[in-house]
């Protein structure tokens, strides 16, 4: 279905944007866990303030509990893998060792 295709397309876009800005922003290189939190929080904000309002779904009532769960899911499922893999790629590219 189109929902799954767009879901993965958005995740791929988020990963690509992070991968491309990583070498330009030095603070991203200092801590992969912090970077994962940033990716997760930015993904949640983008989805809830840009994508969902423009979709046919329409807004739903805000729930802090739901928001926290969703951010944690995005941190674990998108933020951590993208942050760790990007960090290792650029470390390998520069010939350095990966220290966290």
Secondary structure, DSSP 8 states (H G I E B T S, - for coil): -HHHHHHHHHHHHHHHHHHHHHTT-HHHHH-HHHHHHHHHHHHHHHIIIIIHHHSSS------HHHHHHHHHHHIIIIIHHHHHHHHHHHHHHHT-----
